[in-house]
Amino acid sequence: MSFMSDLPTEIGPKMAFASEGGFLAGLYGKPEQRRSYWINAMNLLNAFLTEKQPSVVGLQDMNLAAEGANTGTDAINQMLAGTGYKQISHSVPTNNAGLSIIYHPGKVGELKHVHCLDNVNQGGRPVLMVVTELNGKNYLSVSIHGAQDPKLRLDKNAFNAYMAEKNKAFLESSAKTFLDSNGIDVAGLAGVFIMGDFNDRYDGITEITIGDKVATYSGVAPKSCCHNWDSSCPDEDVEIDFGNGYKTCREPPADQIKSAEFGKLPLPGERGAIKNYKYAGDKVFGLNPKSNMAMYRPAGFNGVSRESDHELVYASVGEAMAGGSRRRRTRMRKVRRRTQRR
């Protein structure tokens, strides 16, 4: 989702600091359409729930809203009414950054334990963890909005090292502490579902290890990120090609992408189209991947998003395999075919 798309504040100079500023700039001067992209994103989520009927969904960039507000978490709760799905939501006080986990009790059971904490490496980047129980089986679900340092984007190795230390290691230790503190045996988990905007532009995180459980994914992380000047461009505007499909865009001078009157300016033409996205980062991990991770869109759609500046990604995963799940992949990277925020 996009917290800024959900706000009532006027689109303009106050949004110059945020990545969503360029995405929302096309709605400048159209107050009647202020939340239209967020509503579109909610409708896409609803279509995904109806078609794929997932066990769990993790949402990032959520605004926590009171009952009857018709925005943020309240709008999602209204959407879920009668579907059998439930939503658990929390935020952190640093900047009110919110996360949600949507789960189906018939698939993963009822809520047993929940904990939300801020990333100690970068405030305002929360992680939400829940344990549900069904027929004596425990399931861990995680929604995370990862930390990042955009200044490292021109150095892929340094950026990936940051991801490993500030997001991967932090999540692994936090999840283990959460489980241990609630008396949950990691080895006995039937399922692990980790979903997030990791801001992992160059796919540095390929597995998450919690105790003896290794959550991973199949295939290649989709280029789901994102509608912004440094991350979306045709290949002729690429600043650095790191190889194996990883690139970063050349940003125009500041006076060409921002103005005192409008804030961030909209990306011209097809520059902001999904087909021009250069970053990975939005990912889902599980113990026993059954399908490649993919973006949820109508077949063949590669145009400009009118939902969110990040794409919805998903995958099918199985329960823990008999005899343990510590199964480290060796990923062949000879050929790769191919979420700054808040």
Phi and psi in degrees as GROMACS dihedral restraints (atoms count N, CA, C in turn):
[ dihedral_restraints ]
;  ai    aj    ak    al  type     phi  dphi    fc
    3     4     5     6     1  -146.4    20    10
    4     5     6     7     1   112.7    20    10
    6     7     8     9     1   -59.4    20    10
    7     8     9    10     1   -36.1    20    10
    9    10    11    12     1   -72.6    20    10
   10    11    12    13     1   -32.4    20    10
   12    13    14    15     1   -65.0    20    10
   13    14    15    16     1   -22.3    20    10
   15    16    17    18     1   -92.7    20    10
   16    17    18    19     1    -6.1    20    10
   18    19    20    21     1   -85.1    20    10
   19    20    21    22     1   156.3    20    10
   21    22    23    24     1   -87.5    20    10
   22    23    24    25     1    -8.3    20    10
   24    25    26    27     1   -63.1    20    10
   25    26    27    28     1   149.2    20    10
   27    28    29    30     1   -68.2    20    10
   28    29    30    31     1   138.1    20    10
   30    31    32    33     1   -71.0    20    10
   31    32    33    34     1   131.6    20    10
   33    34    35    36     1   162.7    20    10
   34    35    36    37     1  -148.7    20    10
   36    37    38    39     1   -56.2    20    10
   37    38    39    40     1   -31.7    20    10
   39    40    41    42     1   -65.9    20    10
   40    41    42    43     1   -13.4    20    10
   42    43    44    45     1  -100.1    20    10
   43    44    45    46     1     8.0    20    10
   45    46    47    48     1   -63.3    20    10
   46    47    48    49     1   -24.0    20    10
   48    49    50    51     1   -80.0    20    10
   49    50    51    52     1   -20.8    20    10
   51    52    53    54     1  -102.4    20    10
   52    53    54    55     1   148.6    20    10
   54    55    56    57     1   -62.1    20    10
   55    56    57    58     1   -33.8    20    10
   57    58    59    60     1   -68.5    20    10
   58    59    60    61     1   -12.6    20    10
   60    61    62    63     1   -56.9    20    10
   61    62    63    64     1   -46.1    20    10
   63    64    65    66     1   -67.6    20    10
   64    65    66    67     1   -36.0    20    10
   66    67    68    69     1   -65.5    20    10
   67    68    69    70     1   -40.7    20    10
   69    70    71    72     1   -86.3    20    10
   70    71    72    73     1    -9.2    20    10
   72    73    74    75     1   -58.6    20    10
   73    74    75    76     1   -27.9    20    10
   75    76    77    78     1   -65.7    20    10
   76    77    78    79     1   -14.3    20    10
   78    79    80    81     1   -96.9    20    10
   79    80    81    82     1     7.9    20    10
   81    82    83    84     1   -58.7    20    10
   82    83    84    85     1   131.2    20    10
   84    85    86    87     1    78.0    20    10
   85    86    87    88     1    12.8    20    10
   87    88    89    90     1  -124.9    20    10
   88    89    90    91     1    66.8    20    10
   90    91    92    93     1   -58.3    20    10
   91    92    93    94     1   -28.9    20    10
   93    94    95    96     1   -69.3    20    10
   94    95    96    97     1   -16.3    20    10
   96    97    98    99     1  -108.7    20    10
   97    98    99   100     1    13.1    20    10
   99   100   101   102     1   -50.1    20    10
  100   101   102   103     1   -44.0    20    10
  102   103   104   105     1  -103.2    20    10
  103   104   105   106     1    13.7    20    10
  105   106   107   108     1   -62.7    20    10
  106   107   108   109     1   -38.3    20    10
  108   109   110   111     1   -66.4    20    10
  109   110   111   112     1   -40.8    20    10
  111   112   113   114     1   -63.1    20    10
  112   113   114   115     1   -41.9    20    10
  114   115   116   117     1   -64.0    20    10
  115   116   117   118     1   -39.2    20    10
  117   118   119   120     1   -60.8    20    10
  118   119   120   121     1   -41.2    20    10
  120   121   122   123     1   -64.4    20    10
  121   122   123   124     1   -40.2    20    10
  123   124   125   126     1   -63.8    20    10
  124   125   126   127     1   -39.6    20    10
  126   127   128   129     1   -66.6    20    10
  127   128   129   130     1   -36.8    20    10
  129   130   131   132     1   -65.3    20    10
  130   131   132   133     1   -41.5    20    10
  132   133   134   135     1   -60.4    20    10
  133   134   135   136     1   -42.7    20    10
  135   136   137   138     1   -62.6    20    10
  136   137   138   139     1   -40.9    20    10
  138   139   140   141     1   -63.1    20    10
  139   140   141   142     1   -39.7    20    10
  141   142   143   144     1   -63.2    20    10
  142   143   144   145     1   -46.0    20    10
  144   145   146   147     1   -60.4    20    10
  145   146   147   148     1   -41.4    20    10
  147   148   149   150     1   -68.3    20    10
  148   149   150   151     1   -43.6    20    10
  150   151   152   153     1   -77.9    20    10
  151   152   153   154     1   -47.4    20    10
  153   154   155   156     1   -92.7    20    10
  154   155   156   157     1   -21.8    20    10
  156   157   158   159     1    46.8    20    10
  157   158   159   160     1    59.9    20    10
  159   160   161   162     1   -71.4    20    10
  160   161   162   163     1   162.5    20    10
  162   163   164   165     1   -75.4    20    10
  163   164   165   166     1   -43.7    20    10
  165   166   167   168     1  -143.3    20    10
  166   167   168   169     1   154.2    20    10
  168   169   170   171     1  -138.2    20    10
  169   170   171   172     1   135.6    20    10
  171   172   173   174     1  -106.7    20    10
  172   173   174   175     1   130.7    20    10
  174   175   176   177     1  -115.6    20    10
  175   176   177   178     1   136.7    20    10
  177   178   179   180     1  -115.6    20    10
  178   179   180   181     1   166.7    20    10
  180   181   182   183     1    60.9    20    10
  181   182   183   184     1    43.8    20    10
  183   184   185   186     1   -99.2    20    10
  184   185   186   187     1   143.4    20    10
  186   187   188   189     1   -98.8    20    10
  187   188   189   190     1   125.0    20    10
  189   190   191   192     1   -76.8    20    10
  190   191   192   193     1   127.7    20    10
  192   193   194   195     1  -130.2    20    10
  193   194   195   196     1   146.4    20    10
  195   196   197   198     1   -71.2    20    10
  196   197   198   199     1   157.6    20    10
  198   199   200   201     1   -58.7    20    10
  199   200   201   202     1   131.4    20    10
  201   202   203   204     1    92.9    20    10
  202   203   204   205     1    -3.6    20    10
  204   205   206   207     1   -73.0    20    10
  205   206   207   208     1   -25.6    20    10
  207   208   209   210     1    64.9    20    10
  208   209   210   211     1    19.5    20    10
  210   211   212   213     1  -130.7    20    10
  211   212   213   214     1   170.7    20    10
  213   214   215   216     1    47.2    20    10
  214   215   216   217     1  -133.9    20    10
  216   217   218   219     1   -62.0    20    10
  217   218   219   220     1   -31.8    20    10
  219   220   221   222     1   -66.6    20    10
  220   221   222   223     1   -40.9    20    10
  222   223   224   225     1   -63.0    20    10
  223   224   225   226     1   -39.1    20    10
  225   226   227   228     1   -65.7    20    10
  226   227   228   229     1   -43.1    20    10
  228   229   230   231     1   -59.7    20    10
  229   230   231   232     1   -40.4    20    10
  231   232   233   234     1   -63.7    20    10
  232   233   234   235     1   -39.8    20    10
  234   235   236   237     1   -62.8    20    10
  235   236   237   238     1   -36.4    20    10
  237   238   239   240     1   -79.9    20    10
  238   239   240   241     1   -12.6    20    10
  240   241   242   243     1   -54.4    20    10
  241   242   243   244     1   126.2    20    10
  243   244   245   246     1    83.2    20    10
  244   245   246   247     1    -1.1    20    10
  246   247   248   249     1   -92.0    20    10
  247   248   249   250     1   -15.8    20    10
  249   250   251   252     1    93.0    20    10
  250   251   252   253     1   -13.3    20    10
  252   253   254   255     1   -84.0    20    10
  253   254   255   256     1   151.4    20    10
  255   256   257   258     1  -125.2    20    10
  256   257   258   259     1   155.8    20    10
  258   259   260   261     1  -123.9    20    10
  259   260   261   262     1   132.8    20    10
  261   262   263   264     1  -116.3    20    10
  262   263   264   265     1   130.7    20    10
  264   265   266   267     1  -135.5    20    10
  265   266   267   268     1   143.2    20    10
  267   268   269   270     1  -147.4    20    10
  268   269   270   271     1   161.0    20    10
  270   271   272   273     1  -136.5    20    10
  271   272   273   274     1   169.9    20    10
  273   274   275   276     1  -113.7    20    10
  274   275   276   277     1   145.8    20    10
  276   277   278   279     1   -70.0    20    10
  277   278   279   280     1   -17.9    20    10
  279   280   281   282     1   -52.9    20    10
  280   281   282   283     1   -46.9    20    10
  282   283   284   285     1  -147.9    20    10
  283   284   285   286     1    16.5    20    10
  285   286   287   288     1    64.1    20    10
  286   287   288   289     1    19.5    20    10
  288   289   290   291     1   -61.9    20    10
  289   290   291   292     1   126.8    20    10
  291   292   293   294     1  -113.8    20    10
  292   293   294   295     1   153.1    20    10
  294   295   296   297     1  -132.7    20    10
  295   296   297   298     1   154.5    20    10
  297   298   299   300     1  -135.6    20    10
  298   299   300   301     1   153.5    20    10
  300   301   302   303     1  -127.6    20    10
  301   302   303   304     1   122.0    20    10
  303   304   305   306     1   -97.5    20    10
  304   305   306   307     1   130.5    20    10
  306   307   308   309     1  -140.9    20    10
  307   308   309   310     1   155.9    20    10
  309   310   311   312     1  -111.4    20    10
  310   311   312   313     1   112.6    20    10
  312   313   314   315     1   -56.7    20    10
  313   314   315   316     1   -29.2    20    10
  315   316   317   318     1   -70.7    20    10
  316   317   318   319     1   -16.1    20    10
  318   319   320   321     1  -106.3    20    10
  319   320   321   322     1   -37.6    20    10
  321   322   323   324     1  -127.7    20    10
  322   323   324   325     1     4.4    20    10
  324   325   326   327     1    89.5    20    10
  325   326   327   328     1  -173.3    20    10
  327   328   329   330     1   -92.2    20    10
  328   329   330   331     1   158.0    20    10
  330   331   332   333     1   -63.4    20    10
  331   332   333   334     1   132.4    20    10
  333   334   335   336     1  -118.3    20    10
  334   335   336   337     1   -46.6    20    10
  336   337   338   339     1  -142.0    20    10
  337   338   339   340     1   147.7    20    10
  339   340   341   342     1  -146.2    20    10
  340   341   342   343     1   143.6    20    10
  342   343   344   345     1  -154.0    20    10
  343   344   345   346     1   135.0    20    10
  345   346   347   348     1  -124.2    20    10
  346   347   348   349     1   135.4    20    10
  348   349   350   351     1  -143.8    20    10
  349   350   351   352     1   160.3    20    10
  351   352   353   354     1   -89.3    20    10
  352   353   354   355     1   152.8    20    10
  354   355   356   357     1   -73.8    20    10
  355   356   357   358     1   121.0    20    10
  357   358   359   360     1   -65.9    20    10
  358   359   360   361     1   -17.7    20    10
  360   361   362   363     1   -86.3    20    10
  361   362   363   364     1   -21.5    20    10
  363   364   365   366     1  -161.2    20    10
  364   365   366   367     1   105.9    20    10
  366   367   368   369     1   -60.7    20    10
  367   368   369   370     1   148.2    20    10
  369   370   371   372     1    86.9    20    10
  370   371   372   373     1    11.4    20    10
  372   373   374   375     1  -120.8    20    10
  373   374   375   376     1    87.1    20    10
  375   376   377   378     1   -85.3    20    10
  376   377   378   379     1   165.0    20    10
  378   379   380   381     1  -133.5    20    10
  379   380   381   382     1   133.8    20    10
  381   382   383   384     1  -116.4    20    10
  382   383   384   385     1   127.1    20    10
  384   385   386   387     1  -126.6    20    10
  385   386   387   388     1   135.3    20    10
  387   388   389   390     1  -135.4    20    10
  388   389   390   391     1   148.9    20    10
  390   391   392   393     1  -115.4    20    10
  391   392   393   394     1   129.1    20    10
  393   394   395   396     1  -117.3    20    10
  394   395   396   397     1   159.6    20    10
  396   397   398   399     1  -133.0    20    10
  397   398   399   400     1   132.5    20    10
  399   400   401   402     1  -137.9    20    10
  400   401   402   403     1   119.8    20    10
  402   403   404   405     1    52.6    20    10
  403   404   405   406     1    42.0    20    10
  405   406   407   408     1    80.8    20    10
  406   407   408   409     1     1.0    20    10
  408   409   410   411     1  -102.5    20    10
  409   410   411   412     1   137.6    20    10
  411   412   413   414     1  -101.8    20    10
  412   413   414   415     1   139.8    20    10
  414   415   416   417     1  -127.0    20    10
  415   416   417   418     1   133.0    20    10
  417   418   419   420     1  -102.3    20    10
  418   419   420   421     1   126.0    20    10
  420   421   422   423     1  -121.5    20    10
  421   422   423   424     1   139.6    20    10
  423   424   425   426     1  -134.6    20    10
  424   425   426   427     1   134.7    20    10
  426   427   428   429     1  -121.1    20    10
  427   428   429   430     1   129.0    20    10
  429   430   431   432     1  -137.8    20    10
  430   431   432   433     1   141.8    20    10
  432   433   434   435     1  -113.6    20    10
  433   434   435   436     1   107.5    20    10
  435   436   437   438     1   -74.4    20    10
  436   437   438   439     1   152.9    20    10
  438   439   440   441     1   -73.1    20    10
  439   440   441   442     1   161.9    20    10
  441   442   443   444     1  -162.1    20    10
  442   443   444   445     1   163.2    20    10
  444   445   446   447     1  -128.3    20    10
  445   446   447   448     1    95.8    20    10
  447   448   449   450     1   -58.6    20    10
  448   449   450   451     1   -22.5    20    10
  450   451   452   453     1   -65.6    20    10
  451   452   453   454     1   -16.1    20    10
  453   454   455   456     1   -89.8    20    10
  454   455   456   457     1     3.8    20    10
  456   457   458   459     1   -63.1    20    10
  457   458   459   460     1   -23.8    20    10
  459   460   461   462     1   -85.9    20    10
  460   461   462   463     1    -0.1    20    10
  462   463   464   465     1  -128.1    20    10
  463   464   465   466     1    93.9    20    10
  465   466   467   468     1   -59.5    20    10
  466   467   468   469     1   -41.6    20    10
  468   469   470   471     1   -65.1    20    10
  469   470   471   472     1   -42.7    20    10
  471   472   473   474     1   -66.1    20    10
  472   473   474   475     1   -39.3    20    10
  474   475   476   477     1   -63.9    20    10
  475   476   477   478     1   -43.8    20    10
  477   478   479   480     1   -66.5    20    10
  478   479   480   481     1   -35.1    20    10
  480   481   482   483     1   -64.2    20    10
  481   482   483   484     1   -39.4    20    10
  483   484   485   486     1   -61.5    20    10
  484   485   486   487     1   -45.2    20    10
  486   487   488   489     1   -58.5    20    10
  487   488   489   490     1   -43.7    20    10
  489   490   491   492     1   -64.1    20    10
  490   491   492   493     1   -40.8    20    10
  492   493   494   495     1   -83.2    20    10
  493   494   495   496     1   -45.6    20    10
  495   496   497   498     1   -86.9    20    10
  496   497   498   499     1   -24.3    20    10
  498   499   500   501     1  -112.7    20    10
  499   500   501   502     1   -57.0    20    10
  501   502   503   504     1   -61.8    20    10
  502   503   504   505     1   -56.1    20    10
  504   505   506   507     1   -63.1    20    10
  505   506   507   508     1   -40.0    20    10
  507   508   509   510     1   -61.2    20    10
  508   509   510   511     1   -46.1    20    10
  510   511   512   513     1   -65.4    20    10
  511   512   513   514     1   -43.7    20    10
  513   514   515   516     1   -59.5    20    10
  514   515   516   517     1   -46.9    20    10
  516   517   518   519     1   -70.1    20    10
  517   518   519   520     1   -38.6    20    10
  519   520   521   522     1   -65.4    20    10
  520   521   522   523     1   -42.3    20    10
  522   523   524   525     1   -66.0    20    10
  523   524   525   526     1   -41.2    20    10
  525   526   527   528     1   -63.7    20    10
  526   527   528   529     1   -43.6    20    10
  528   529   530   531     1   -62.0    20    10
  529   530   531   532     1   -44.3    20    10
  531   532   533   534     1   -58.4    20    10
  532   533   534   535     1   -46.7    20    10
  534   535   536   537     1   -67.1    20    10
  535   536   537   538     1   -46.5    20    10
  537   538   539   540     1   -61.1    20    10
  538   539   540   541     1   -41.6    20    10
  540   541   542   543     1   -67.8    20    10
  541   542   543   544     1   -19.1    20    10
  543   544   545   546     1  -106.7    20    10
  544   545   546   547     1    12.3    20    10
  546   547   548   549     1    68.2    20    10
  547   548   549   550     1    26.3    20    10
  549   550   551   552     1   -93.9    20    10
  550   551   552   553     1   122.1    20    10
  552   553   554   555     1   -75.1    20    10
  553   554   555   556     1   114.3    20    10
  555   556   557   558     1   -58.1    20    10
  556   557   558   559     1   -41.9    20    10
  558   559   560   561     1   -62.4    20    10
  559   560   561   562     1   -24.2    20    10
  561   562   563   564     1   -93.7    20    10
  562   563   564   565     1     2.5    20    10
  564   565   566   567     1   -61.1    20    10
  565   566   567   568     1   132.0    20    10
  567   568   569   570     1   -82.3    20    10
  568   569   570   571     1   -26.7    20    10
  570   571   572   573     1  -156.5    20    10
  571   572   573   574     1   148.9    20    10
  573   574   575   576     1  -131.8    20    10
  574   575   576   577     1   125.7    20    10
  576   577   578   579     1  -126.2    20    10
  577   578   579   580     1   109.5    20    10
  579   580   581   582     1  -114.2    20    10
  580   581   582   583     1   123.4    20    10
  582   583   584   585     1  -134.6    20    10
  583   584   585   586     1   130.4    20    10
  585   586   587   588     1  -169.7    20    10
  586   587   588   589     1   161.2    20    10
  588   589   590   591     1   -91.2    20    10
  589   590   591   592     1    92.7    20    10
  591   592   593   594     1   -80.4    20    10
  592   593   594   595     1    -8.3    20    10
  594   595   596   597     1    56.1    20    10
  595   596   597   598     1    27.5    20    10
  597   598   599   600     1   -90.8    20    10
  598   599   600   601     1    73.9    20    10
  600   601   602   603     1   -55.4    20    10
  601   602   603   604     1   -39.3    20    10
  603   604   605   606     1  -109.7    20    10
  604   605   606   607     1    22.4    20    10
  606   607   608   609     1    58.5    20    10
  607   608   609   610     1    47.5    20    10
  609   610   611   612     1   -78.4    20    10
  610   611   612   613     1   -21.8    20    10
  612   613   614   615     1  -102.9    20    10
  613   614   615   616     1   113.3    20    10
  615   616   617   618     1  -114.5    20    10
  616   617   618   619     1    -8.5    20    10
  618   619   620   621     1  -158.6    20    10
  619   620   621   622     1   152.5    20    10
  621   622   623   624     1  -121.8    20    10
  622   623   624   625     1   122.1    20    10
  624   625   626   627     1  -108.4    20    10
  625   626   627   628     1   121.0    20    10
  627   628   629   630     1  -123.8    20    10
  628   629   630   631     1   108.9    20    10
  630   631   632   633     1    60.2    20    10
  631   632   633   634     1  -122.3    20    10
  633   634   635   636     1   -99.7    20    10
  634   635   636   637     1    11.1    20    10
  636   637   638   639     1  -102.1    20    10
  637   638   639   640     1   133.0    20    10
  639   640   641   642     1  -118.0    20    10
  640   641   642   643     1   112.1    20    10
  642   643   644   645     1   -94.2    20    10
  643   644   645   646     1   132.8    20    10
  645   646   647   648     1  -146.1    20    10
  646   647   648   649     1  -166.9    20    10
  648   649   650   651     1  -147.9    20    10
  649   650   651   652     1   162.2    20    10
  651   652   653   654     1  -103.4    20    10
  652   653   654   655     1   155.0    20    10
  654   655   656   657     1    80.7    20    10
  655   656   657   658     1  -157.2    20    10
  657   658   659   660     1  -110.7    20    10
  658   659   660   661     1   133.2    20    10
  660   661   662   663     1   -58.2    20    10
  661   662   663   664     1   124.4    20    10
  663   664   665   666     1   -64.5    20    10
  664   665   666   667     1   151.3    20    10
  666   667   668   669     1   -80.7    20    10
  667   668   669   670     1    85.2    20    10
  669   670   671   672     1   -99.7    20    10
  670   671   672   673     1    -1.9    20    10
  672   673   674   675     1  -131.3    20    10
  673   674   675   676     1   133.9    20    10
  675   676   677   678     1  -164.6    20    10
  676   677   678   679     1   175.9    20    10
  678   679   680   681     1   -79.6    20    10
  679   680   681   682     1    81.7    20    10
  681   682   683   684     1  -154.2    20    10
  682   683   684   685     1   161.1    20    10
  684   685   686   687     1   -62.9    20    10
  685   686   687   688     1   -36.7    20    10
  687   688   689   690     1   -86.2    20    10
  688   689   690   691     1   -13.0    20    10
  690   691   692   693     1  -115.8    20    10
  691   692   693   694     1    -6.2    20    10
  693   694   695   696     1  -135.4    20    10
  694   695   696   697     1   120.6    20    10
  696   697   698   699     1  -172.0    20    10
  697   698   699   700     1   156.7    20    10
  699   700   701   702     1   -68.9    20    10
  700   701   702   703     1   161.3    20    10
  702   703   704   705     1   -61.1    20    10
  703   704   705   706     1   -26.3    20    10
  705   706   707   708     1   -69.6    20    10
  706   707   708   709     1   -14.2    20    10
  708   709   710   711     1  -104.6    20    10
  709   710   711   712     1    13.0    20    10
  711   712   713   714     1   -72.0    20    10
  712   713   714   715     1   134.1    20    10
  714   715   716   717     1   -86.0    20    10
  715   716   717   718     1   -45.3    20    10
  717   718   719   720     1  -136.8    20    10
  718   719   720   721     1   130.5    20    10
  720   721   722   723     1  -105.6    20    10
  721   722   723   724     1   109.1    20    10
  723   724   725   726     1   -81.9    20    10
  724   725   726   727     1    -6.6    20    10
  726   727   728   729     1    90.5    20    10
  727   728   729   730     1   165.0    20    10
  729   730   731   732     1    56.0    20    10
  730   731   732   733     1    28.4    20    10
  732   733   734   735     1    87.4    20    10
  733   734   735   736     1     2.9    20    10
  735   736   737   738     1  -101.8    20    10
  736   737   738   739     1   125.5    20    10
  738   739   740   741     1  -143.7    20    10
  739   740   741   742     1   162.2    20    10
  741   742   743   744     1  -135.8    20    10
  742   743   744   745     1   145.4    20    10
  744   745   746   747     1   -86.2    20    10
  745   746   747   748     1   154.2    20    10
  747   748   749   750     1   -80.8    20    10
  748   749   750   751     1   120.8    20    10
  750   751   752   753     1   -82.6    20    10
  751   752   753   754     1   133.2    20    10
  753   754   755   756     1   -63.9    20    10
  754   755   756   757     1   163.1    20    10
  756   757   758   759     1   -54.8    20    10
  757   758   759   760     1   153.2    20    10
  759   760   761   762     1   -56.0    20    10
  760   761   762   763     1   -37.0    20    10
  762   763   764   765     1   -72.9    20    10
  763   764   765   766     1    -7.7    20    10
  765   766   767   768     1   -97.6    20    10
  766   767   768   769     1   -10.4    20    10
  768   769   770   771     1  -121.2    20    10
  769   770   771   772     1    -5.4    20    10
  771   772   773   774     1  -139.0    20    10
  772   773   774   775     1   153.7    20    10
  774   775   776   777     1  -146.2    20    10
  775   776   777   778     1   155.1    20    10
  777   778   779   780     1   -65.1    20    10
  778   779   780   781     1   -29.6    20    10
  780   781   782   783     1   -82.5    20    10
  781   782   783   784     1   -42.1    20    10
  783   784   785   786     1  -105.0    20    10
  784   785   786   787     1   -14.9    20    10
  786   787   788   789     1    78.5    20    10
  787   788   789   790     1  -138.9    20    10
  789   790   791   792     1   -68.9    20    10
  790   791   792   793     1   138.4    20    10
  792   793   794   795     1   -89.7    20    10
  793   794   795   796     1   151.6    20    10
  795   796   797   798     1   -68.8    20    10
  796   797   798   799     1   148.4    20    10
  798   799   800   801     1   -68.9    20    10
  799   800   801   802     1   134.5    20    10
  801   802   803   804     1   -76.9    20    10
  802   803   804   805     1   146.9    20    10
  804   805   806   807     1    51.6    20    10
  805   806   807   808     1  -126.2    20    10
  807   808   809   810     1   -95.9    20    10
  808   809   810   811     1     8.3    20    10
  810   811   812   813     1   -56.7    20    10
  811   812   813   814     1   -38.8    20    10
  813   814   815   816     1   -87.4    20    10
  814   815   816   817     1    10.5    20    10
  816   817   818   819     1   -70.0    20    10
  817   818   819   820     1   150.3    20    10
  819   820   821   822     1   -56.9    20    10
  820   821   822   823     1   -34.1    20    10
  822   823   824   825     1   -62.9    20    10
  823   824   825   826     1   -17.9    20    10
  825   826   827   828     1  -100.6    20    10
  826   827   828   829     1     3.3    20    10
  828   829   830   831     1   -65.7    20    10
  829   830   831   832     1   138.0    20    10
  831   832   833   834     1  -111.9    20    10
  832   833   834   835     1   -11.6    20    10
  834   835   836   837     1  -110.8    20    10
  835   836   837   838     1   146.4    20    10
  837   838   839   840     1   -85.9    20    10
  838   839   840   841     1  -160.8    20    10
  840   841   842   843     1   133.8    20    10
  841   842   843   844     1   -36.5    20    10
  843   844   845   846     1   -90.7    20    10
  844   845   846   847     1   116.8    20    10
  846   847   848   849     1  -141.0    20    10
  847   848   849   850     1   156.6    20    10
  849   850   851   852     1  -131.8    20    10
  850   851   852   853     1   136.1    20    10
  852   853   854   855     1  -124.2    20    10
  853   854   855   856     1   146.0    20    10
  855   856   857   858     1  -149.0    20    10
  856   857   858   859     1   172.3    20    10
  858   859   860   861     1   -74.4    20    10
  859   860   861   862     1   -32.9    20    10
  861   862   863   864     1  -141.5    20    10
  862   863   864   865     1    76.5    20    10
  864   865   866   867     1   -57.6    20    10
  865   866   867   868     1   134.2    20    10
  867   868   869   870     1  -111.2    20    10
  868   869   870   871     1   -19.5    20    10
  870   871   872   873     1  -142.8    20    10
  871   872   873   874     1   158.0    20    10
  873   874   875   876     1   -66.8    20    10
  874   875   876   877     1   146.0    20    10
  876   877   878   879     1   -65.7    20    10
  877   878   879   880     1   139.0    20    10
  879   880   881   882     1  -147.2    20    10
  880   881   882   883     1   162.9    20    10
  882   883   884   885     1   -89.3    20    10
  883   884   885   886     1   144.0    20    10
  885   886   887   888     1   -95.5    20    10
  886   887   888   889     1   107.1    20    10
  888   889   890   891     1  -152.0    20    10
  889   890   891   892     1   156.6    20    10
  891   892   893   894     1   -55.7    20    10
  892   893   894   895     1   143.9    20    10
  894   895   896   897     1   -53.3    20    10
  895   896   897   898     1   129.6    20    10
  897   898   899   900     1    84.1    20    10
  898   899   900   901     1    -1.4    20    10
  900   901   902   903     1   -76.4    20    10
  901   902   903   904     1   122.0    20    10
  903   904   905   906     1  -137.1    20    10
  904   905   906   907     1    16.7    20    10
  906   907   908   909     1   -82.3    20    10
  907   908   909   910     1  -158.5    20    10
  909   910   911   912     1   -84.4    20    10
  910   911   912   913     1   127.3    20    10
  912   913   914   915     1   -65.4    20    10
  913   914   915   916     1   141.0    20    10
  915   916   917   918     1  -122.6    20    10
  916   917   918   919     1    26.2    20    10
  918   919   920   921     1  -118.0    20    10
  919   920   921   922     1   -66.2    20    10
  921   922   923   924     1  -145.1    20    10
  922   923   924   925     1   161.4    20    10
  924   925   926   927     1   -79.1    20    10
  925   926   927   928     1    -9.6    20    10
  927   928   929   930     1  -116.3    20    10
  928   929   930   931     1   157.3    20    10
  930   931   932   933     1   -99.0    20    10
  931   932   933   934     1   151.3    20    10
  933   934   935   936     1   -78.5    20    10
  934   935   936   937     1   124.8    20    10
  936   937   938   939     1  -118.7    20    10
  937   938   939   940     1   153.7    20    10
  939   940   941   942     1  -154.5    20    10
  940   941   942   943     1   167.0    20    10
  942   943   944   945     1  -163.4    20    10
  943   944   945   946     1   159.4    20    10
  945   946   947   948     1   -99.2    20    10
  946   947   948   949     1   133.2    20    10
  948   949   950   951     1  -133.1    20    10
  949   950   951   952     1   154.2    20    10
  951   952   953   954     1   -99.0    20    10
  952   953   954   955     1   179.9    20    10
  954   955   956   957     1   -77.9    20    10
  955   956   957   958     1   173.1    20    10
  957   958   959   960     1   -57.0    20    10
  958   959   960   961     1   138.0    20    10
  960   961   962   963     1   -77.7    20    10
  961   962   963   964     1   149.7    20    10
  963   964   965   966     1   -60.3    20    10
  964   965   966   967     1   139.2    20    10
  966   967   968   969     1    86.7    20    10
  967   968   969   970     1    11.3    20    10
  969   970   971   972     1   101.4    20    10
  970   971   972   973     1   166.4    20    10
  972   973   974   975     1  -128.8    20    10
  973   974   975   976     1    18.4    20    10
  975   976   977   978     1   -79.4    20    10
  976   977   978   979     1    81.7    20    10
  978   979   980   981     1  -122.9    20    10
  979   980   981   982     1    93.8    20    10
  981   982   983   984     1   -81.6    20    10
  982   983   984   985     1   133.5    20    10
  984   985   986   987     1   -86.6    20    10
  985   986   987   988     1   150.9    20    10
  987   988   989   990     1  -109.4    20    10
  988   989   990   991     1   111.3    20    10
  990   991   992   993     1   -93.0    20    10
  991   992   993   994     1   121.4    20    10
  993   994   995   996     1   -76.3    20    10
  994   995   996   997     1   121.8    20    10
  996   997   998   999     1  -115.6    20    10
  997   998   999  1000     1    18.5    20    10
  999  1000  1001  1002     1   -65.7    20    10
 1000  1001  1002  1003     1   -34.0    20    10
 1002  1003  1004  1005     1  -133.1    20    10
 1003  1004  1005  1006     1   126.7    20    10
 1005  1006  1007  1008     1  -119.9    20    10
 1006  1007  1008  1009     1   108.1    20    10
 1008  1009  1010  1011     1   -70.4    20    10
 1009  1010  1011  1012     1     2.2    20    10
 1020  1021  1022  1023     1  -115.2    20    10
 1021  1022  1023  1024     1   161.7    20    10
